[in-house]
Structure formats: structure tokens, C-alpha cells
Amino acid sequence: MNLDKFVLAQNMAFLISIPPDSNLAKLLSFCLTTRARENTPGTDILKLTCELMENPSKLPYWTQDVMGLDLDYSTDEWKALGEMGIKDANQFMAALYQELENLNL
């Protein structure tokens, strides 16, 4: 199997392992709902996301930045954000990190 297919299989296995009602699932659903402009480099999106991992308290700002990547705040994005149910960014991300640790991959 070539590397691209292996990476895809690895990511698919990861996604299948995530409980659907978890914070991780809600965050990934939000990510799948958002869009970036065609000319937005993936490295910019990765940098933005790595900054979130380094400072989870910035989750509310990160969500706004990600939603604005395509210069359009869609109804679907707002819905996905609301479904995350974030009341405390640090608690949300702490639960998400615990869910990551509990995944059986």
C-alpha cells in the first residue's frame, strides 16, 4: 500500500473510532462544516490549528477564525458551532484530550 492510501486508511480508522457524541466528534463535525477560500494554503490552516493545540483557551477565537476562512459565516457553521456546546473552552478541550487518550487505535 502506498503512503497516501495508508495515511487515508489511518485517518479513516481514527474517525471510525470516535464516539459520535464526544467533544472530539463535535469539533471534527465543526471542522467538516467550515470551508476555506481556494487560495488558502493548508500550511496556514495547520498553523492556526497548532496554535489552538498549544493554547486551548483560544478555542472561541479559533472557531471564529476558521469560520471566517472563506469570508462567509454560513448557517451550517453556526449550527455546528452551537452543537459543540462550549461553555468553558478549557473544560471542552480537556475533555477532548481525555477522549483522545481513551481511543483504542
PyMOL commands that set and color helices and strands:
alter all, ss='L'
color gray80, all
select helices_A, chain A and resi 3-16+23-33+42-54+56-70+75-84+89-102
alter helices_A, ss='H'
color red, helices_A
deselect
rebuild
show_as cartoon
